[in-house]
Amino acid sequence: MVMKQEDIARYKKLYLQTAREYMTKLDENVSLLLSGEAQDMQQDLREEIHRGAHSLKSQSILMGYTSIGEVCAIIERFFEKNKEKELPSPQETLKAVDAGVKKMITSLNEIEQHDQEIDLATEITQLQKILTL
Amino acid sequence: MRVLLIEDDKFFQDFYAFKLREKNVEVEVASNGEEGLQKLSEKLPDVILLDLIMPKKDGFEVLQAMTANGLIEKVPVLVFSTLGQEKDVTKATQLGAKGYVNKSFFDFDRLLEKIVELSQK
């Protein structure tokens, strides 16, 4: 059961604000992992990505933005499984996550302007294929 | 009735605190496990709503600390879970949680019912 319309209207601004914060942090952390910098922080970064994807998934589903929720759920599962070890095929998997995050940022803009998320079916299929290697 | 909501997500904090206060439930919010344990040491609530995945002590560590200091017997804990956390909920129940609600599927009446039920035990 998602929220009532009146709640969605009331909480849309807060959702967009917190979702953007999570997306920005996800984007930064994925970029840091991709760059290979901060070697001593790799596990912290993976754990933070896991927590961020988890929170963003939960609040997106509650608001009825299920495509964003689904992208986050795939990212969350991948990092939960790998948070304590090196990522498998890091360049390929991180680039896929990066593309997913960027598309979700576009979707947030669409929600802000037109109250509707964009279709993320292609990204979901792609992420499922690459992150479940 | 007094509820301690231990939840790191600002969106869920605001949403659920507002909804519960609308029903005259007193709500105290803690943003991580460490802060939650600190608030517990100051004043006991009737029920705790506990998120599991949090920074600075997660929900499991909160349950373990409550077992160690005996509070798990005094204050019922309701896990605030979401999709895909079935194993986590089982683990939390083994650590002493009395039930769970899925915070992503909004059924406020069910949440309130569980809170009332637990606070009366």
gemmi code that builds the backbone of each chain (N, CA, C; Angstrom):
import gemmi

chains = {
    "A": [
        ("MET", (0.843, -1.191, 0.000), (0.000, 0.000, 0.000), (0.886, 1.252, 0.000)),
        ("VAL", (0.703, 2.122, -0.991), (1.489, 3.363, -0.988), (0.694, 4.446, -0.261)),
        ("MET", (1.306, 5.606, -0.160), (0.661, 6.706, 0.557), (-0.595, 7.207, -0.147)),
        ("LYS", (-1.399, 7.925, 0.628), (-2.555, 8.590, 0.038), (-2.036, 9.781, -0.777)),
        ("GLN", (-2.833, 10.212, -1.755), (-2.427, 11.330, -2.606), (-2.070, 12.574, -1.792)),
        ("GLU", (-2.852, 12.836, -0.742), (-2.583, 14.050, 0.051), (-1.229, 13.945, 0.753)),
        ("ASP", (-0.855, 12.724, 1.177), (0.457, 12.539, 1.803), (1.572, 12.675, 0.768)),
        ("ILE", (1.329, 12.125, -0.428), (2.350, 12.227, -1.479), (2.625, 13.699, -1.783)),
        ("ALA", (1.551, 14.469, -1.893), (1.724, 15.900, -2.170), (2.475, 16.583, -1.026)),
        ("ARG", (2.135, 16.218, 0.206), (2.752, 16.854, 1.368), (4.241, 16.490, 1.497)),
        ("TYR", (4.572, 15.246, 1.146), (5.940, 14.769, 1.381), (6.828, 14.777, 0.140)),
        ("LYS", (6.290, 15.227, -0.982), (7.084, 15.201, -2.220), (8.363, 16.048, -2.086)),
        ("LYS", (8.230, 17.212, -1.495), (9.384, 18.110, -1.373), (10.483, 17.472, -0.506)),
        ("LEU", (10.064, 16.900, 0.619), (11.037, 16.254, 1.514), (11.654, 15.038, 0.822)),
        ("TYR", (10.816, 14.273, 0.097), (11.341, 13.112, -0.644), (12.413, 13.574, -1.621)),
        ("LEU", (12.093, 14.596, -2.425), (13.048, 15.052, -3.441), (14.342, 15.535, -2.799)),
        ("GLN", (14.195, 16.224, -1.681), (15.381, 16.751, -0.989), (16.266, 15.605, -0.475)),
        ("THR", (15.674, 14.654, 0.230), (16.483, 13.564, 0.793), (16.970, 12.624, -0.316)),
        ("ALA", (16.122, 12.389, -1.322), (16.535, 11.503, -2.423), (17.735, 12.103, -3.157)),
        ("ARG", (17.717, 13.414, -3.356), (18.851, 14.053, -4.030), (20.126, 13.922, -3.198)),
        ("GLU", (19.981, 14.054, -1.882), (21.158, 13.897, -1.013), (21.742, 12.488, -1.150)),
        ("TYR", (20.855, 11.487, -1.131), (21.339, 10.099, -1.287), (21.992, 9.887, -2.657)),
        ("MET", (21.346, 10.432, -3.695), (21.874, 10.253, -5.066), (23.249, 10.904, -5.196)),
        ("THR", (23.377, 12.115, -4.654), (24.661, 12.816, -4.736), (25.748, 11.996, -4.043)),
        ("LYS", (25.414, 11.478, -2.862), (26.385, 10.699, -2.098), (26.721, 9.393, -2.834)),
        ("LEU", (25.682, 8.762, -3.400), (25.921, 7.526, -4.164), (26.859, 7.812, -5.329)),
        ("ASP", (26.572, 8.896, -6.037), (27.363, 9.293, -7.196), (28.827, 9.522, -6.788)),
        ("GLU", (29.023, 10.257, -5.700), (30.391, 10.552, -5.220), (31.117, 9.270, -4.828)),
        ("ASN", (30.418, 8.420, -4.079), (31.064, 7.197, -3.589), (31.401, 6.229, -4.722)),
        ("VAL", (30.500, 6.120, -5.695), (30.772, 5.241, -6.842), (31.960, 5.796, -7.634)),
        ("SER", (32.015, 7.128, -7.806), (33.133, 7.748, -8.526), (34.450, 7.484, -7.802)),
        ("LEU", (34.421, 7.584, -6.473), (35.630, 7.329, -5.688), (36.098, 5.887, -5.845)),
        ("LEU", (35.158, 4.962, -5.818), (35.522, 3.547, -5.998), (36.076, 3.320, -7.408)),
        ("LEU", (35.442, 3.954, -8.392), (35.883, 3.796, -9.781), (37.288, 4.354, -10.001)),
        ("SER", (37.585, 5.446, -9.306), (38.887, 6.101, -9.499), (40.031, 5.296, -8.872)),
        ("GLY", (39.674, 4.399, -7.963), (40.719, 3.616, -7.298), (41.426, 4.397, -6.210)),
        ("GLU", (40.989, 5.637, -5.967), (41.589, 6.439, -4.882), (41.037, 5.944, -3.546)),
        ("ALA", (41.531, 6.522, -2.489), (41.048, 6.207, -1.141), (41.010, 4.699, -0.886)),
        ("GLN", (42.127, 4.044, -1.182), (42.213, 2.583, -1.016), (41.868, 2.127, 0.403)),
        ("ASP", (42.244, 2.949, 1.387), (41.996, 2.561, 2.782), (40.523, 2.729, 3.179)),
        ("MET", (39.719, 3.320, 2.283), (38.308, 3.570, 2.632), (37.337, 2.722, 1.807)),
        ("GLN", (37.880, 1.776, 1.069), (37.033, 1.017, 0.140), (35.835, 0.346, 0.835)),
        ("GLN", (36.088, -0.286, 1.978), (34.986, -0.971, 2.659), (33.948, 0.024, 3.184)),
        ("ASP", (34.437, 1.149, 3.725), (33.505, 2.188, 4.209), (32.624, 2.687, 3.063)),
        ("LEU", (33.243, 2.885, 1.904), (32.484, 3.379, 0.748), (31.432, 2.363, 0.310)),
        ("ARG", (31.821, 1.095, 0.302), (30.859, 0.058, -0.099), (29.694, -0.014, 0.901)),
        ("GLU", (30.027, 0.105, 2.186), (28.961, 0.056, 3.208), (28.031, 1.260, 3.087)),
        ("GLU", (28.637, 2.422, 2.783), (27.814, 3.635, 2.660), (26.897, 3.557, 1.427)),
        ("ILE", (27.407, 2.976, 0.349), (26.575, 2.799, -0.852), (25.422, 1.836, -0.525)),
        ("HIS", (25.727, 0.785, 0.202), (24.692, -0.179, 0.587), (23.596, 0.509, 1.400)),
        ("ARG", (23.987, 1.293, 2.415), (22.998, 1.980, 3.267), (22.197, 3.003, 2.464)),
        ("GLY", (22.896, 3.756, 1.597), (22.222, 4.793, 0.799), (21.193, 4.187, -0.140)),
        ("ALA", (21.586, 3.096, -0.832), (20.660, 2.442, -1.766), (19.462, 1.867, -1.003)),
        ("HIS", (19.730, 1.335, 0.178), (18.660, 0.776, 1.013), (17.639, 1.856, 1.409)),
        ("SER", (18.139, 2.986, 1.891), (17.234, 4.062, 2.336), (16.453, 4.644, 1.167)),
        ("LEU", (17.165, 4.875, 0.066), (16.510, 5.456, -1.107), (15.441, 4.502, -1.659)),
        ("LYS", (15.743, 3.221, -1.644), (14.763, 2.214, -2.086), (13.490, 2.302, -1.229)),
        ("SER", (13.682, 2.301, 0.082), (12.538, 2.250, 0.998), (11.622, 3.456, 0.827)),
        ("GLN", (12.212, 4.651, 0.796), (11.352, 5.835, 0.713), (10.730, 5.988, -0.682)),
        ("SER", (11.444, 5.533, -1.731), (10.893, 5.622, -3.094), (9.688, 4.708, -3.242)),
        ("ILE", (9.779, 3.500, -2.677), (8.643, 2.568, -2.770), (7.445, 3.137, -2.015)),
        ("LEU", (7.710, 3.713, -0.840), (6.603, 4.295, -0.067), (5.907, 5.407, -0.854)),
        ("MET", (6.687, 6.190, -1.607), (6.097, 7.285, -2.384), (5.460, 6.788, -3.685)),
        ("GLY", (5.674, 5.500, -4.013), (5.081, 4.954, -5.241), (6.004, 5.033, -6.442)),
        ("TYR", (7.277, 5.414, -6.231), (8.229, 5.488, -7.348), (8.969, 4.145, -7.421)),
        ("THR", (8.291, 3.183, -7.998), (8.773, 1.800, -7.913), (9.973, 1.498, -8.819)),
        ("SER", (10.105, 2.237, -9.937), (11.273, 1.984, -10.803), (12.559, 2.386, -10.084)),
        ("ILE", (12.533, 3.544, -9.442), (13.712, 3.964, -8.665), (13.948, 2.947, -7.548)),
        ("GLY", (12.858, 2.512, -6.928), (12.973, 1.518, -5.855), (13.629, 0.236, -6.347)),
        ("GLU", (13.274, -0.158, -7.570), (13.820, -1.412, -8.104), (15.310, -1.285, -8.457)),
        ("VAL", (15.674, -0.154, -9.041), (17.105, 0.069, -9.343), (17.910, 0.031, -8.040)),
        ("CYS", (17.395, 0.722, -7.032), (18.095, 0.764, -5.731), (18.184, -0.631, -5.102)),
        ("ALA", (17.107, -1.417, -5.245), (17.110, -2.752, -4.643), (18.219, -3.617, -5.245)),
        ("ILE", (18.449, -3.485, -6.560), (19.512, -4.274, -7.210), (20.881, -3.809, -6.705)),
        ("ILE", (21.050, -2.489, -6.617), (22.337, -1.948, -6.136), (22.553, -2.354, -4.674)),
        ("GLU", (21.482, -2.255, -3.883), (21.577, -2.612, -2.461), (22.021, -4.067, -2.296)),
        ("ARG", (21.372, -4.974, -3.032), (21.698, -6.415, -2.913), (23.150, -6.681, -3.306)),
        ("PHE", (23.589, -6.018, -4.377), (24.961, -6.221, -4.863), (25.976, -5.787, -3.807)),
        ("PHE", (25.741, -4.633, -3.204), (26.709, -4.129, -2.211), (26.577, -4.842, -0.865)),
        ("GLU", (25.402, -5.339, -0.574), (25.259, -6.119, 0.658), (26.104, -7.388, 0.563)),
        ("LYS", (26.031, -7.997, -0.612), (26.777, -9.242, -0.845), (28.288, -8.997, -0.866)),
        ("ASN", (28.684, -7.826, -1.330), (30.116, -7.590, -1.555), (30.711, -6.511, -0.657)),
        ("LYS", (29.992, -6.086, 0.381), (30.517, -4.933, 1.134), (31.804, -5.250, 1.894)),
        ("GLU", (32.001, -6.513, 2.223), (33.205, -6.849, 2.990), (34.320, -7.428, 2.131)),
        ("LYS", (34.127, -7.419, 0.834), (35.193, -7.947, -0.039), (35.283, -7.104, -1.310)),
        ("GLU", (36.328, -7.357, -2.065), (36.510, -6.593, -3.298), (35.383, -6.904, -4.283)),
        ("LEU", (34.950, -5.889, -5.009), (33.840, -6.100, -5.949), (34.281, -6.973, -7.114)),
        ("PRO", (33.378, -7.843, -7.609), (33.721, -8.608, -8.802), (33.691, -7.685, -10.031)),
        ("SER", (34.612, -7.866, -10.956), (34.723, -7.016, -12.172), (34.430, -5.558, -11.843)),
        ("PRO", (35.228, -4.923, -10.978), (34.858, -3.594, -10.465), (34.579, -2.529, -11.516)),
        ("GLN", (35.371, -2.490, -12.592), (35.144, -1.440, -13.593), (33.778, -1.613, -14.261)),
        ("GLU", (33.485, -2.829, -14.653), (32.219, -3.086, -15.358), (31.018, -2.871, -14.424)),
        ("THR", (31.099, -3.430, -13.212), (29.942, -3.338, -12.308), (29.734, -1.890, -11.834)),
        ("LEU", (30.828, -1.198, -11.514), (30.687, 0.184, -11.022), (30.186, 1.125, -12.117)),
        ("LYS", (30.614, 0.881, -13.346), (30.116, 1.728, -14.445), (28.606, 1.516, -14.632)),
        ("ALA", (28.166, 0.291, -14.460), (26.729, 0.010, -14.572), (25.965, 0.708, -13.440)),
        ("VAL", (26.523, 0.662, -12.226), (25.879, 1.338, -11.089), (25.853, 2.849, -11.339)),
        ("ASP", (26.970, 3.375, -11.823), (27.071, 4.806, -12.105), (25.994, 5.231, -13.114)),
        ("ALA", (25.823, 4.424, -14.165), (24.809, 4.747, -15.184), (23.408, 4.707, -14.566)),
        ("GLY", (23.185, 3.731, -13.700), (21.881, 3.618, -13.023), (21.601, 4.828, -12.142)),
        ("VAL", (22.616, 5.264, -11.397), (22.442, 6.422, -10.502), (22.138, 7.674, -11.328)),
        ("LYS", (22.872, 7.850, -12.417), (22.665, 9.054, -13.246), (21.251, 9.072, -13.841)),
        ("LYS", (20.769, 7.908, -14.223), (19.419, 7.850, -14.795), (18.369, 8.139, -13.703)),
        ("MET", (18.661, 7.697, -12.477), (17.717, 7.988, -11.386), (17.685, 9.496, -11.094)),
        ("ILE", (18.834, 10.150, -11.247), (18.866, 11.609, -11.030), (17.957, 12.288, -12.076)),
        ("THR", (18.035, 11.803, -13.312), (17.153, 12.336, -14.374), (15.692, 12.093, -13.996)),
        ("SER", (15.426, 10.915, -13.448), (14.050, 10.590, -13.068), (13.543, 11.512, -11.952)),
        ("LEU", (14.427, 11.848, -11.020), (14.024, 12.775, -9.944), (13.623, 14.130, -10.511)),
        ("ASN", (14.379, 14.582, -11.522), (14.030, 15.865, -12.160), (12.644, 15.788, -12.784)),
        ("GLU", (12.361, 14.642, -13.375), (11.063, 14.435, -14.012), (9.938, 14.430, -12.962)),
        ("ILE", (10.226, 13.805, -11.827), (9.231, 13.778, -10.746), (8.970, 15.202, -10.265)),
        ("GLU", (10.048, 15.953, -10.119), (9.908, 17.333, -9.636), (9.065, 18.173, -10.606)),
        ("GLN", (9.321, 17.987, -11.898), (8.636, 18.826, -12.879), (7.268, 18.299, -13.310)),
        ("HIS", (7.153, 16.981, -13.421), (5.910, 16.428, -13.988), (5.227, 15.389, -13.105)),
        ("ASP", (5.686, 15.258, -11.872), (5.059, 14.318, -10.928), (5.094, 12.866, -11.379)),
        ("GLN", (6.018, 12.524, -12.252), (6.048, 11.148, -12.756), (7.490, 10.702, -12.965)),
        ("GLU", (7.802, 9.494, -12.492), (9.163, 9.012, -12.745), (9.276, 8.489, -14.169)),
        ("ILE", (10.514, 8.360, -14.659), (10.675, 7.848, -16.021), (10.806, 6.324, -15.976)),
        ("ASP", (10.582, 5.702, -17.113), (10.659, 4.247, -17.199), (12.136, 3.825, -17.126)),
        ("LEU", (12.458, 2.994, -16.151), (13.852, 2.580, -15.973), (14.029, 1.093, -16.310)),
        ("ALA", (13.129, 0.554, -17.117), (13.166, -0.886, -17.423), (14.499, -1.306, -18.052)),
        ("THR", (15.030, -0.485, -18.965), (16.299, -0.833, -19.626), (17.431, -0.896, -18.606)),
        ("GLU", (17.471, 0.106, -17.719), (18.531, 0.145, -16.696), (18.392, -1.038, -15.735)),
        ("ILE", (17.142, -1.367, -15.412), (16.910, -2.486, -14.475), (17.420, -3.801, -15.087)),
        ("THR", (17.097, -4.023, -16.359), (17.551, -5.250, -17.041), (19.076, -5.296, -17.105)),
        ("GLN", (19.649, -4.149, -17.458), (21.112, -4.064, -17.592), (21.803, -4.320, -16.252)),
        ("LEU", (21.289, -3.689, -15.200), (21.888, -3.870, -13.868), (21.737, -5.314, -13.390)),
        ("GLN", (20.559, -5.879, -13.632), (20.346, -7.279, -13.214), (21.356, -8.192, -13.899)),
        ("LYS", (21.592, -7.917, -15.184), (22.497, -8.753, -15.975), (23.943, -8.617, -15.465)),
        ("ILE", (24.362, -7.396, -15.225), (25.776, -7.178, -14.860), (26.043, -7.443, -13.372)),
        ("LEU", (25.131, -7.028, -12.511), (25.413, -7.145, -11.073), (25.131, -8.537, -10.513)),
        ("THR", (24.523, -9.381, -11.312), (24.330, -10.745, -10.802), (25.290, -11.712, -11.495)),
        ("LEU", (26.409, -11.159, -11.985), (27.446, -11.981, -12.650), (27.943, -13.072, -11.723)),
    ],
    "B": [
        ("MET", (0.936, 7.557, 25.436), (1.844, 6.518, 24.961), (3.091, 7.167, 24.339)),
        ("ARG", (4.231, 6.567, 24.586), (5.475, 7.167, 24.121), (6.267, 6.172, 23.267)),
        ("VAL", (6.672, 6.624, 22.088), (7.414, 5.766, 21.156), (8.788, 6.371, 20.892)),
        ("LEU", (9.808, 5.524, 20.913), (11.146, 5.963, 20.497), (11.380, 5.410, 19.094)),
        ("LEU", (11.525, 6.312, 18.138), (11.763, 5.918, 16.743), (13.261, 6.029, 16.468)),
        ("ILE", (13.904, 4.878, 16.272), (15.352, 4.893, 15.976), (15.498, 4.609, 14.485)),
        ("GLU", (15.799, 5.656, 13.742), (15.734, 5.593, 12.271), (16.680, 6.666, 11.719)),
        ("ASP", (17.558, 6.292, 10.799), (18.525, 7.284, 10.297), (17.987, 8.102, 9.137)),
        ("ASP", (16.933, 7.640, 8.503), (16.440, 8.314, 7.311), (15.514, 9.473, 7.678)),
        ("LYS", (15.909, 10.673, 7.255), (15.167, 11.894, 7.607), (13.720, 11.842, 7.102)),
        ("PHE", (13.553, 11.273, 5.912), (12.218, 11.186, 5.321), (11.290, 10.339, 6.206)),
        ("PHE", (11.770, 9.157, 6.591), (10.946, 8.281, 7.436), (10.751, 8.870, 8.835)),
        ("GLN", (11.786, 9.509, 9.342), (11.656, 10.167, 10.665), (10.483, 11.137, 10.641)),
        ("ASP", (10.518, 12.037, 9.666), (9.496, 13.097, 9.599), (8.113, 12.515, 9.341)),
        ("PHE", (8.048, 11.596, 8.379), (6.759, 11.049, 7.975), (6.078, 10.309, 9.128)),
        ("TYR", (6.799, 9.363, 9.720), (6.167, 8.547, 10.762), (5.977, 9.324, 12.072)),
        ("ALA", (6.910, 10.213, 12.391), (6.727, 11.014, 13.613), (5.472, 11.882, 13.471)),
        ("PHE", (5.280, 12.474, 12.302), (4.115, 13.321, 12.062), (2.819, 12.507, 12.172)),
        ("LYS", (2.814, 11.348, 11.518), (1.613, 10.510, 11.521), (1.264, 10.030, 12.931)),
        ("LEU", (2.277, 9.655, 13.690), (2.019, 9.163, 15.056), (1.563, 10.305, 15.964)),
        ("ARG", (2.190, 11.467, 15.811), (1.796, 12.620, 16.647), (0.364, 13.042, 16.346)),
        ("GLU", (-0.048, 12.883, 15.100), (-1.445, 13.182, 14.730), (-2.419, 12.346, 15.555)),
        ("LYS", (-1.942, 11.173, 15.986), (-2.787, 10.268, 16.786), (-2.468, 10.395, 18.274)),
        ("ASN", (-1.851, 11.504, 18.621), (-1.513, 11.803, 20.026), (-0.507, 10.837, 20.645)),
        ("VAL", (0.325, 10.263, 19.810), (1.414, 9.439, 20.339), (2.620, 10.365, 20.511)),
        ("GLU", (3.249, 10.274, 21.680), (4.446, 11.081, 21.925), (5.613, 10.386, 21.229)),
        ("VAL", (6.342, 11.106, 20.379), (7.423, 10.468, 19.612), (8.764, 11.147, 19.877)),
        ("GLU", (9.736, 10.330, 20.233), (11.109, 10.800, 20.387), (11.882, 10.174, 19.227)),
        ("VAL", (12.739, 10.949, 18.565), (13.462, 10.411, 17.404), (14.959, 10.333, 17.699)),
        ("ALA", (15.572, 9.214, 17.321), (17.029, 9.083, 17.386), (17.518, 8.721, 15.984)),
        ("SER", (18.619, 9.323, 15.552), (19.063, 9.162, 14.158), (20.031, 8.006, 13.912)),
        ("ASN", (20.424, 7.328, 14.943), (21.277, 6.139, 14.773), (21.211, 5.313, 16.060)),
        ("GLY", (21.829, 4.152, 16.021), (21.754, 3.253, 17.167), (22.389, 3.819, 18.430)),
        ("GLU", (23.495, 4.514, 18.233), (24.198, 5.091, 19.388), (23.299, 6.107, 20.115)),
        ("GLU", (22.701, 6.995, 19.322), (21.808, 8.003, 19.889), (20.573, 7.336, 20.522)),
        ("GLY", (20.098, 6.274, 19.885), (18.951, 5.549, 20.419), (19.245, 4.984, 21.796)),
        ("LEU", (20.417, 4.390, 21.958), (20.784, 3.810, 23.261), (20.948, 4.903, 24.313)),
        ("GLN", (21.475, 6.048, 23.878), (21.626, 7.187, 24.804), (20.249, 7.639, 25.307)),
        ("LYS", (19.296, 7.779, 24.370), (17.949, 8.222, 24.756), (17.265, 7.187, 25.644)),
        ("LEU", (17.550, 5.920, 25.375), (16.975, 4.853, 26.205), (17.480, 4.931, 27.640)),
        ("SER", (18.719, 5.351, 27.795), (19.289, 5.422, 29.144), (18.712, 6.608, 29.921)),
        ("GLU", (18.105, 7.567, 29.190), (17.540, 8.744, 29.861), (16.090, 8.521, 30.287)),
        ("LYS", (15.302, 7.934, 29.371), (13.884, 7.738, 29.673), (13.350, 6.558, 28.854)),
        ("LEU", (12.630, 5.666, 29.501), (12.136, 4.490, 28.765), (10.824, 4.790, 28.043)),
        ("PRO", (10.772, 4.454, 26.757), (9.493, 4.611, 26.030), (8.603, 3.393, 26.271)),
        ("ASP", (7.373, 3.436, 25.774), (6.494, 2.266, 25.863), (6.833, 1.253, 24.774)),
        ("VAL", (7.248, 1.763, 23.614), (7.593, 0.906, 22.476), (8.751, 1.547, 21.706)),
        ("ILE", (9.607, 0.692, 21.125), (10.673, 1.200, 20.249), (10.385, 0.744, 18.823)),
        ("LEU", (10.467, 1.689, 17.889), (10.417, 1.347, 16.467), (11.862, 1.401, 15.997)),
        ("LEU", (12.386, 0.273, 15.546), (13.824, 0.186, 15.292), (14.160, -0.167, 13.845)),
        ("ASP", (14.853, 0.762, 13.193), (15.405, 0.486, 11.867), (16.597, -0.457, 12.061)),
        ("LEU", (16.937, -1.225, 11.035), (18.054, -2.173, 11.205), (19.349, -1.688, 10.563)),
        ("ILE", (19.244, -1.082, 9.391), (20.464, -0.668, 8.692), (20.708, 0.809, 8.954)),
        ("MET", (21.670, 1.072, 9.840), (21.959, 2.455, 10.257), (23.450, 2.601, 10.524)),
        ("PRO", (23.954, 3.841, 10.444), (25.354, 4.066, 10.842), (25.454, 4.139, 12.368)),
        ("LYS", (26.656, 4.155, 12.881), (26.916, 4.287, 14.329), (26.021, 3.363, 15.155)),
        ("LYS", (26.231, 2.117, 15.082), (25.459, 1.034, 15.701), (24.158, 0.797, 14.931)),
        ("ASP", (24.102, -0.385, 14.314), (22.879, -0.733, 13.581), (21.825, -1.310, 14.549)),
        ("GLY", (20.699, -1.705, 13.984), (19.611, -2.204, 14.828), (19.975, -3.468, 15.602)),
        ("PHE", (20.791, -4.317, 14.989), (21.192, -5.559, 15.669), (22.032, -5.231, 16.910)),
        ("GLU", (22.917, -4.251, 16.758), (23.764, -3.867, 17.894), (22.920, -3.242, 19.015)),
        ("VAL", (21.876, -2.529, 18.624), (20.970, -1.962, 19.635), (20.300, -3.099, 20.414)),
        ("LEU", (19.825, -4.110, 19.680), (19.165, -5.248, 20.341), (20.149, -5.991, 21.250)),
        ("GLN", (21.385, -6.144, 20.774), (22.394, -6.835, 21.597), (22.689, -6.032, 22.873)),
        ("ALA", (22.787, -4.708, 22.723), (23.046, -3.861, 23.900), (21.866, -3.923, 24.869)),
        ("MET", (20.646, -3.970, 24.324), (19.458, -4.042, 25.190), (19.368, -5.387, 25.912)),
        ("THR", (19.893, -6.419, 25.265), (19.932, -7.729, 25.924), (20.949, -7.678, 27.068)),
        ("ALA", (22.095, -7.066, 26.771), (23.164, -6.990, 27.777), (22.734, -6.194, 29.009)),
        ("ASN", (21.979, -5.108, 28.807), (21.597, -4.295, 29.979), (20.187, -4.623, 30.512)),
        ("GLY", (19.570, -5.639, 29.927), (18.278, -6.112, 30.445), (17.062, -5.343, 29.943)),
        ("LEU", (17.268, -4.313, 29.144), (16.121, -3.494, 28.689), (15.219, -4.229, 27.700)),
        ("ILE", (15.755, -5.258, 27.072), (14.950, -6.010, 26.094), (13.717, -6.634, 26.761)),
        ("GLU", (13.819, -6.884, 28.072), (12.688, -7.448, 28.813), (11.683, -6.370, 29.230)),
        ("LYS", (12.135, -5.118, 29.233), (11.264, -4.038, 29.728), (10.554, -3.248, 28.632)),
        ("VAL", (11.220, -3.119, 27.469), (10.629, -2.304, 26.395), (10.485, -3.144, 25.123)),
        ("PRO", (9.254, -3.305, 24.615), (9.089, -4.072, 23.374), (9.643, -3.339, 22.155)),
        ("VAL", (10.283, -4.107, 21.281), (10.894, -3.525, 20.075), (10.172, -4.045, 18.837)),
        ("LEU", (9.756, -3.103, 18.009), (9.118, -3.423, 16.738), (10.110, -3.036, 15.639)),
        ("VAL", (10.502, -4.022, 14.821), (11.476, -3.733, 13.765), (10.799, -2.981, 12.622)),
        ("PHE", (11.474, -1.940, 12.178), (11.000, -1.099, 11.095), (11.741, -1.551, 9.836)),
        ("SER", (11.175, -2.554, 9.141), (11.935, -3.170, 8.053), (11.412, -2.721, 6.696)),
        ("THR", (11.996, -3.288, 5.652), (11.507, -2.999, 4.311), (11.689, -4.237, 3.443)),
        ("LEU", (11.381, -4.091, 2.160), (11.457, -5.237, 1.251), (12.830, -5.897, 1.259)),
        ("GLY", (12.854, -7.217, 1.160), (14.119, -7.931, 1.030), (14.872, -8.090, 2.338)),
        ("GLN", (14.211, -7.806, 3.468), (14.916, -7.909, 4.747), (14.410, -9.085, 5.590)),
        ("GLU", (13.878, -10.091, 4.932), (13.296, -11.215, 5.673), (14.309, -11.868, 6.611)),
        ("LYS", (15.538, -12.073, 6.114), (16.571, -12.694, 6.961), (16.921, -11.784, 8.135)),
        ("ASP", (16.979, -10.491, 7.853), (17.304, -9.524, 8.906), (16.231, -9.538, 10.002)),
        ("VAL", (14.966, -9.633, 9.566), (13.864, -9.653, 10.536), (13.956, -10.904, 11.406)),
        ("THR", (14.259, -12.032, 10.777), (14.408, -13.283, 11.540), (15.524, -13.131, 12.569)),
        ("LYS", (16.638, -12.560, 12.125), (17.780, -12.371, 13.039), (17.392, -11.433, 14.194)),
        ("ALA", (16.686, -10.358, 13.850), (16.279, -9.394, 14.886), (15.309, -10.036, 15.884)),
        ("THR", (14.434, -10.900, 15.369), (13.486, -11.586, 16.258), (14.245, -12.512, 17.210)),
        ("GLN", (15.264, -13.171, 16.677), (16.078, -14.046, 17.538), (16.816, -13.229, 18.607)),
        ("LEU", (17.079, -11.968, 18.279), (17.770, -11.103, 19.241), (16.795, -10.426, 20.215)),
        ("GLY", (15.497, -10.694, 20.061), (14.547, -10.191, 21.056), (13.475, -9.245, 20.561)),
        ("ALA", (13.489, -8.894, 19.263), (12.431, -8.010, 18.739), (11.088, -8.749, 18.807)),
        ("LYS", (10.019, -7.975, 19.043), (8.706, -8.596, 19.250), (7.840, -8.640, 17.981)),
        ("GLY", (8.321, -8.051, 16.910), (7.549, -8.068, 15.675), (8.169, -7.113, 14.667)),
        ("TYR", (7.516, -6.938, 13.534), (8.048, -6.015, 12.538), (6.918, -5.374, 11.739)),
        ("VAL", (7.223, -4.232, 11.153), (6.315, -3.618, 10.184), (7.146, -3.223, 8.971)),
        ("ASN", (6.535, -3.309, 7.800), (7.227, -2.904, 6.585), (6.989, -1.411, 6.389)),
        ("LYS", (8.044, -0.632, 6.582), (7.867, 0.830, 6.542), (7.634, 1.368, 5.131)),
        ("SER", (7.892, 0.536, 4.104), (7.676, 0.993, 2.727), (6.255, 0.745, 2.231)),
        ("PHE", (5.511, -0.062, 2.971), (4.114, -0.290, 2.587), (3.234, 0.301, 3.668)),
        ("PHE", (2.722, 1.461, 3.359), (2.094, 2.261, 4.383), (0.728, 1.733, 4.793)),
        ("ASP", (0.705, 1.175, 5.986), (-0.561, 0.739, 6.559), (-0.563, 1.253, 7.999)),
        ("PHE", (-0.930, 2.509, 8.117), (-0.778, 3.170, 9.416), (-1.641, 2.533, 10.505)),
        ("ASP", (-2.839, 2.107, 10.130), (-3.730, 1.489, 11.129), (-3.085, 0.248, 11.732)),
        ("ARG", (-2.444, -0.542, 10.870), (-1.791, -1.774, 11.327), (-0.612, -1.428, 12.253)),
        ("LEU", (0.122, -0.395, 11.871), (1.264, 0.034, 12.697), (0.779, 0.466, 14.082)),
        ("LEU", (-0.245, 1.282, 14.086), (-0.775, 1.793, 15.354), (-1.313, 0.652, 16.225)),
        ("GLU", (-1.996, -0.262, 15.557), (-2.541, -1.434, 16.254), (-1.419, -2.220, 16.950)),
        ("LYS", (-0.332, -2.433, 16.230), (0.791, -3.186, 16.803), (1.436, -2.431, 17.958)),
        ("ILE", (1.571, -1.119, 17.802), (2.184, -0.319, 18.860), (1.338, -0.398, 20.132)),
        ("VAL", (0.021, -0.231, 19.971), (-0.886, -0.286, 21.121), (-0.827, -1.660, 21.785)),
        ("GLU", (-0.886, -2.698, 20.947), (-0.853, -4.070, 21.448), (0.426, -4.328, 22.261)),
        ("LEU", (1.560, -3.921, 21.717), (2.835, -4.153, 22.413), (2.960, -3.329, 23.689)),
        ("SER", (2.438, -2.115, 23.642), (2.570, -1.243, 24.833), (1.726, -1.744, 25.989)),
        ("GLN", (0.739, -2.584, 25.689), (-0.130, -3.074, 26.763), (0.321, -4.406, 27.349)),
        ("LYS", (1.350, -5.005, 26.746), (1.808, -6.313, 27.239), (2.636, -6.168, 28.510)),
    ],
}
model = gemmi.Model(1)
for chain_id, residues in chains.items():
    chain = gemmi.Chain(chain_id)
    for i, (resn, *xyz) in enumerate(residues, 1):
        res = gemmi.Residue()
        res.name, res.seqid = resn, gemmi.SeqId(i, " ")
        for name, pos in zip(("N", "CA", "C"), xyz):
            atom = gemmi.Atom()
            atom.name, atom.element = name, gemmi.Element(name[0])
            atom.pos, atom.b_iso = gemmi.Position(*pos), 0.0
            res.add_atom(atom)
        chain.add_residue(res)
    model.add_chain(chain)
structure = gemmi.Structure()
structure.add_model(model)
structure.setup_entities()
